[in-house]
Amino acid sequence: MFEADDIERFWAQVVVRGPDDCWEWQGTTNTRGYGQFGIGGKRWVASRLSLTIALGRTIADGMLCCHRCDNPPCVNPAHLWEGTDKDNAQDASRKRRSINARKTHCSRGHPFAGSNLRLKVRGGVTERVCRTCGSIWKKQRRERKCQRI
């Protein structure tokens, strides 16, 4: 799949620590902090190349190289897994790493807590819904319907 010297050149740019630690990429990175590595004129994301080497096969089209550690420069194969965009988004949400998961209040300032919080599952993804805003929306909808009659 890859030449031995390419693999050796790749690992020479990694600080390898313990099996449970992040193995930090020391070479070139992109603007999001993910390592980049060139082989045969093709530019690879370092973590994807690391997982490909570990699996002994290429990662299927449409699949991502996801990080258990959420550390973009990490290339430790034990921290990487093959998943879909949806898998990655759900993983981020579970870890409260996504933008919406970190929000504590709705756009109108009502808290996402206690009796004001409703969990709604749509397309396999759980969303937090503000009950106060839902009540306001329903009341406005009823008023619009009454005006049409």
N, C-alpha and C positions, 0 to 999 in steps of 0.2 A: 504494500500500500504506500508506504513512505520509505525513503532511503534511510539507512541507519545514521548517516551523518546529519541528515535533516533533523531527526529525532534528538540526536545528541546536541545539536546546535540549539534546538528548542529548549531542552532541559537545562542548558548552560545559562539561560536567562531567567531561571526560577530559583528562588530561595526555598529549598525543601526543608521543612521542619518535621515535627512529629506527625503521625498518621491522622490525628484529629485536628491538627492545626491548619490554618490557611497557608498555602504555598503561594507566596506573592510573586507576581510577574514583575520583572525588572526591566523589560524592554519597552518598546514604543507602546503607547496607549492611545485610544481614541478619546474624543471629548467627553465620553461618559465613564472613562476610567477602565474600560476593558482592554486587555492586552491585544496587540496585533503582531502577527508573525507571517512572513512570506515564505512560501515554498513553491518553486517552479513557476513563478510569475503570478501565483494566486495569493491573495491576502486572506489570512485566516484570523478569526477571533481566537485568542490564545486558549480560552477556556473550552471552546468548541473543539479545537485541535487536541487538547489534553484528553477530553472525553472520547474523542474519536480514536486516539491511540489506545486508551484503556479498554474500549469496547472491541477494538480490532476490526471495526467496520465504520462506514460513514453514517452520520446521523441522517435519518430520513428527511426528505424535502418536507417543509412545512412544520418540522419539529424544531424546538429550541433546546439550547443547552442552559439549563436552569441551575441556580446556585442555592444550596441549602443554607449557606452561610451569609448570603446577601452581600458578599464582598466582591465587587467587580474584578479586581486584579487577581483574585484567587484562581489557581488552576489545579488544585488538589482534586484528583478524580473522585475521591471519596466524598467530596462536597458537591459534586455535579450530578445532574440527572437529566435524562431526555424527557421532554414534555411538550405539550401543545401551548399555545398562547393562553388558552383558557386555564390550563393547569398552573401556569406561571402566575396569572392574575389571581387565581384562588389562593395560591401559596402566599402571595403578597398580602392579600386581604386577611388571611388567617394570622399572619405575623404582624398585622396592623402597620404594614410598610407602605401601602398604597395611600395616595393623597386623600381619598374619601374616607378611608378607615381611620385616619388620624383626626378627622373633624369631630368636634365635641358638640357642635350646635348646627342647626339647619341654616339655610341662607337668610331666614328671617330672624335668627337669633334664639330660637327655642332650643332647649337642651335635648340632646339625644340620650336621655336617661329616664329611668323609672317608668311611670305610667305614660309618659309622652313618647316612648320609643315603641315602635312596632317593627318586627322583623318580617320582611317579605322575600320569598324565594321566587326568583324569576330566571329561567334558563339555567338552573343549577347554581346560581349565584345568589347569596343572601344579601339583601339591601336593608339599610336602616331607613325607616320612614318616620317623619315627624307627625304624630297624631294631631297636634294643634293645627298644623298647616293643612292636613287632610280634612279636618272639620271645616276650616275656613273655605277650602276649595269646594267641598260638598254644598255648603250653605250658598256660596256664590252661584253654583251651578243650578241649584233649585230656584234661586231668584231669577236667573236668566230664563229658565224654562217657564216660570210663571209670567214673565213679561211678554213672551211670545204668544201666549194664549189669548 
